[in-house]
């Protein structure tokens, strides 16, 4: 692995002696995250704030697990706005931020954990 490239995620939450578990968690993240983001985008497009809140809430811990706090915070903001606590004008930018910044994380995980 190229050690000059900084990690976009962390595995600190997981024990070093659980490589199979870590591999399965990473694989689930890589497979499920794009669909979850698609569901968030659809809920936004449909102006369904309750679904938007729920999907954001469900996805948020996955980024927390991997120490990706900037995306976790964006998802928290989406959840808060969808709950009615904030300016809906920011939702599109926040959703785009989550999507755009998730792609390199997923790509790095695919490289680091080839299936």
Beta strands, then each sheet from edge to edge (+ up, - down):
end
